[in-house]
């Protein structure tokens, strides 16, 4: 599997608030499946970061497209970066 960082900025706080329950359910289901490794908003609440464990970039893009935040335009500036993990998470 390959790790990707998905970064985004919030574009519409009203849309974000309305889609948040569905977004959290989506991310939780992906976390349960092992696709989302870590996720959360940045400390300044300007956006968020998600660490994905997926087969390839197409799979990472599918996660972004399936996110309810994407569907309602709550986020912008979507960036996907492949990440070469050298030191894995402890747990």
N, CA and C of each residue as an Amber inpcrd file, in Angstrom:
protein
   273
   0.8460000  -1.1860000   0.0000000   0.0000000   0.0000000   0.0000000
   0.8870000   1.2440000   0.0000000   0.2760000   2.3440000  -0.3730000
   0.9860000   3.6090000  -0.4880000   0.3090000   4.6440000   0.3950000
   1.1150000   5.4600000   1.0450000   0.5670000   6.5400000   1.8630000
   0.4920000   7.8270000   1.0540000  -0.6050000   8.5640000   1.2540000
  -0.7870000   9.8820000   0.6700000  -1.2170000  10.8380000   1.7700000
  -0.7520000  12.0810000   1.6700000  -1.2560000  13.1650000   2.5050000
  -2.2970000  13.9080000   1.6930000  -3.4630000  14.0770000   2.2600000
  -4.5290000  14.8520000   1.6490000  -4.6830000  16.1080000   2.4940000
  -4.4010000  17.2460000   1.9030000  -4.5130000  18.5240000   2.6000000
  -5.5940000  19.3620000   1.9330000  -6.3100000  20.1360000   2.7400000
  -7.3520000  21.0040000   2.1890000  -7.5700000  22.1970000   3.0970000
  -8.2100000  23.2320000   2.5360000  -8.6020000  24.4110000   3.2970000
 -10.1290000  24.4770000   3.3190000 -10.6490000  25.0540000   4.3880000
 -12.0960000  25.2450000   4.4560000 -12.4800000  26.4510000   3.6010000
 -13.5140000  26.2700000   2.7820000 -13.9700000  27.3230000   1.8770000
 -15.3070000  27.9070000   2.3020000 -16.1310000  27.1050000   2.9580000
 -17.4850000  27.5220000   3.2980000 -17.8490000  26.8980000   4.6400000
 -17.7940000  27.7070000   5.6980000 -18.0330000  27.1820000   7.0480000
 -19.4760000  26.7080000   7.2400000 -20.4330000  27.3500000   6.5810000
 -21.8260000  26.9210000   6.6970000 -22.0020000  25.5390000   6.0580000
 -21.4280000  25.3610000   4.8780000 -21.4860000  24.0530000   4.2130000
 -20.7500000  23.0070000   5.0470000 -19.6230000  23.4060000   5.6370000
 -18.8590000  22.4840000   6.4870000 -19.7190000  22.0080000   7.6550000
 -20.3720000  22.9390000   8.3260000 -21.2000000  22.5810000   9.4890000
 -22.3220000  21.6280000   9.0870000 -22.9510000  21.8860000   7.9480000
 -24.0540000  21.0350000   7.5000000 -23.6050000  19.6370000   7.1160000
 -22.3990000  19.5220000   6.5510000 -21.9000000  18.2210000   6.0800000
 -21.0630000  17.4920000   7.1150000 -20.7760000  18.1440000   8.2390000
 -19.8470000  17.5540000   9.2080000 -20.2550000  16.1680000   9.7010000
 -21.5180000  15.9290000  10.0710000 -21.8770000  14.5740000  10.5190000
 -21.5970000  13.5070000   9.4490000 -21.9330000  13.8050000   8.2000000
 -21.6760000  12.8480000   7.1210000 -20.1790000  12.6950000   6.8610000
 -19.4320000  13.8000000   6.9350000 -17.9730000  13.7600000   6.7560000
 -17.3400000  12.8750000   7.8330000 -17.7440000  13.0820000   9.0910000
 -17.1780000  12.2840000  10.1860000 -17.5330000  10.8080000  10.0450000
 -18.7490000  10.5070000   9.6300000 -19.1420000   9.1060000   9.4220000
 -18.3240000   8.4860000   8.2940000 -18.1040000   9.2350000   7.2310000
 -17.3070000   8.7730000   6.0900000 -15.8730000   8.4980000   6.5300000
 -15.2640000   9.4500000   7.2320000 -13.8810000   9.2810000   7.6800000
 -13.7540000   8.1330000   8.6880000 -14.7230000   7.9920000   9.5650000
 -14.7000000   6.9100000  10.5460000 -14.7880000   5.5550000   9.8600000
 -15.6620000   5.4370000   8.8660000 -15.7800000   4.1740000   8.1210000
 -14.4760000   3.8520000   7.3980000 -13.8340000   4.8730000   6.8100000
 -12.5530000   4.6490000   6.1330000 -11.4460000   4.3100000   7.1290000
 -11.5140000   4.8850000   8.3170000 -10.5480000   4.5370000   9.3590000
 -10.7430000   3.0960000   9.8030000 -11.9780000   2.6830000   9.9800000
 -12.2690000   1.2950000  10.3630000 -11.7740000   0.3130000   9.3060000
 -11.7910000   0.7370000   8.0330000 -11.3450000  -0.1150000   6.9340000
  -9.8260000  -0.0730000   6.7430000  -9.1400000   0.8310000   7.4700000
  -7.6930000   0.9420000   7.3530000  -7.2320000   1.8910000   6.2650000
  -8.1550000   2.5760000   5.6090000  -7.8110000   3.5070000   4.5340000
  -7.3560000   4.8500000   5.0870000  -8.0600000   5.3550000   6.0820000
  -7.6590000   6.5950000   6.7560000  -6.8490000   6.2070000   7.9850000
  -5.5950000   6.6690000   8.0130000  -4.6950000   6.3560000   9.1180000
  -4.8390000   7.3940000  10.2250000  -4.8130000   8.6500000   9.8430000
  -4.9740000   9.7810000  10.7550000  -5.7660000  10.8550000  10.0280000
  -6.5220000  11.6570000  10.7620000  -7.2620000  12.7540000  10.1310000
  -7.6520000  13.7730000  11.1810000  -7.7190000  15.0180000  10.7520000
  -8.2080000  16.0500000  11.6560000  -7.9370000  17.4440000  11.1380000
  -8.5970000  18.4200000  11.7740000  -8.3970000  19.8110000  11.3810000
  -7.0560000  20.3280000  11.8910000  -6.5450000  21.3310000  11.1960000
  -5.3410000  22.0030000  11.6640000  -5.6740000  22.8290000  12.9020000
  -4.6840000  23.1020000  13.7220000  -4.9100000  23.8160000  14.9780000
  -5.5060000  25.1980000  14.7640000  -5.1900000  25.8460000  13.6350000
  -5.7470000  27.1720000  13.3630000  -7.1270000  27.1020000  12.7070000
  -7.6380000  25.8950000  12.5000000  -8.9630000  25.6380000  11.9250000
  -9.1270000  26.2010000  10.5120000  -7.9930000  26.3630000   9.8040000
  -8.0480000  26.8580000   8.4320000  -8.3030000  25.7410000   7.4310000
  -8.0950000  24.4970000   7.8620000  -8.2500000  23.3510000   6.9760000
  -7.9420000  22.0860000   7.7260000  -7.6300000  21.0250000   6.9720000
  -7.3690000  19.7460000   7.6070000  -6.3770000  18.9250000   6.8210000
  -5.9590000  17.8260000   7.4460000  -5.0140000  16.8960000   6.8490000
  -5.5170000  15.4810000   7.1160000  -5.3900000  14.6310000   6.0920000
  -5.7620000  13.2230000   6.2130000  -4.5880000  12.4000000   5.6890000
  -4.1930000  11.3800000   6.4440000  -3.1820000  10.4350000   5.9850000
  -3.9250000   9.1990000   5.4880000  -3.6990000   8.8750000   4.2170000
  -4.3740000   7.7470000   3.5810000  -3.4070000   6.5980000   3.3400000
  -3.8970000   5.3890000   3.4520000  -3.1500000   4.1780000   3.1060000
  -3.9700000   3.4890000   2.0200000  -3.5510000   3.7050000   0.7530000
  -4.3300000   3.2460000  -0.3950000  -3.4350000   2.5520000  -1.4160000
  -4.0540000   1.9680000  -2.4060000  -3.3330000   1.2410000  -3.4500000
  -2.5240000   2.1750000  -4.3470000  -3.1410000   3.3130000  -4.7310000
  -2.4810000   4.2130000  -5.6780000  -3.1570000   5.5820000  -5.6390000
  -2.6760000   6.4890000  -6.4860000  -3.2230000   7.8460000  -6.5000000
  -4.6960000   7.8590000  -6.9080000  -5.0850000   6.9890000  -7.8010000
  -6.4930000   6.9300000  -8.2070000  -7.3860000   6.6090000  -7.0140000
  -6.9430000   5.7060000  -6.1620000  -7.7170000   5.3630000  -4.9590000
  -7.7620000   6.5420000  -3.9970000  -6.6540000   7.2700000  -3.8880000
  -6.6300000   8.4530000  -3.0270000  -7.6060000   9.5050000  -3.5550000
  -7.6130000   9.7140000  -4.8670000  -8.5320000  10.6840000  -5.4710000
  -9.9930000  10.2690000  -5.2690000 -10.2460000   8.9880000  -5.2860000
 -11.6110000   8.5010000  -5.0470000 -12.0630000   8.8260000  -3.6300000
 -11.1500000   8.7430000  -2.6710000 -11.4830000   9.1100000  -1.2840000
 -11.8650000  10.5830000  -1.2220000 -11.0710000  11.4370000  -1.8670000
 -11.3520000  12.8700000  -1.8760000 -12.7120000  13.1410000  -2.5190000
 -12.9700000  12.5300000  -3.6490000 -14.2290000  12.7570000  -4.3640000
 -15.4310000  12.2460000  -3.5800000 -15.2450000  11.2030000  -2.7810000
 -16.3370000  10.6520000  -2.0010000 -16.6190000  11.3750000  -0.7020000
 -15.7310000  12.2790000  -0.3060000 -15.8940000  13.0040000   0.9560000
 -17.0730000  13.9630000   0.8530000 -18.0110000  13.8910000   1.7860000
 -19.1350000  14.8250000   1.7610000 -18.7100000  16.2950000   1.7560000
 -17.5950000  16.6370000   2.3780000 -17.1040000  18.0180000   2.3190000
 -16.8340000  18.4360000   0.8720000 -16.2590000  17.5360000   0.0830000
 -15.9920000  17.8410000  -1.3170000 -17.3010000  18.0570000  -2.0640000
 -18.2620000  17.2000000  -1.8040000 -19.5420000  17.2590000  -2.5120000
 -20.3120000  18.5400000  -2.3130000 -20.1770000  19.1640000  -1.1350000
 -20.9340000  20.3970000  -0.8700000 -20.0760000  21.6520000  -1.0240000
 -18.8320000  21.4910000  -1.4400000 -17.9550000  22.6440000  -1.6380000
 -17.4620000  23.2690000  -0.3470000 -17.4240000  22.4780000   0.7290000
 -16.9520000  23.0000000   2.0190000 -15.4470000  23.1930000   2.0530000
 -14.7270000  22.5170000   1.1480000 -13.2730000  22.5930000   1.1370000
 -12.7600000  23.0080000  -0.2350000 -11.5360000  23.5050000  -0.2510000
 -10.8730000  23.9200000  -1.4770000  -9.3840000  23.6460000  -1.3310000
  -8.6360000  23.8730000  -2.3950000  -7.1940000  23.7080000  -2.3200000
  -6.7590000  22.2880000  -2.0350000  -7.4910000  21.3330000  -2.5670000
  -7.1710000  19.9230000  -2.3200000  -5.7950000  19.5860000  -2.8900000
  -4.9550000  19.0240000  -2.0390000  -3.6170000  18.6080000  -2.4430000
  -3.4080000  17.1680000  -2.0130000  -2.9870000  16.3400000  -2.9380000
  -2.6040000  14.9600000  -2.6330000  -1.1140000  14.8240000  -2.8800000
  -0.3970000  14.3030000  -1.8910000   1.0390000  14.0920000  -2.0350000
   1.3710000  12.6820000  -1.5930000   2.0690000  11.9560000  -2.4560000
   2.5320000  10.6280000  -2.0510000   3.6070000  10.8060000  -0.9910000
   3.5550000   9.9610000   0.0270000   4.4340000  10.1130000   1.1850000
   5.2120000   8.8300000   1.3880000   6.5110000   8.9330000   1.4210000
   7.3830000   7.7840000   1.6920000   7.6360000   7.7110000   3.1940000
   6.9360000   6.8210000   3.8520000   7.0510000   6.6890000   5.3040000
   8.3190000   5.9060000   5.6180000   9.1910000   6.5060000   6.4160000
  10.4250000   5.8770000   6.8330000  10.3020000   5.3180000   8.2560000
   9.6960000   6.1040000   9.1200000   9.4830000   5.6840000  10.5130000
   7.9890000   5.5430000  10.7220000   7.5130000   4.3280000  10.8680000
   6.0600000   4.1270000  11.0000000   5.5420000   4.5530000  12.3780000
   4.2310000   4.7160000  12.4530000   3.5740000   5.0540000  13.7080000
   3.7770000   3.9330000  14.7190000   3.8620000   4.3130000  15.9490000
   3.9210000   3.3430000  17.0280000   2.5170000   3.1310000  17.5450000
   2.2230000   1.9650000  17.9620000   0.8780000   1.8360000  18.4460000
   0.5930000   0.5480000  19.0110000
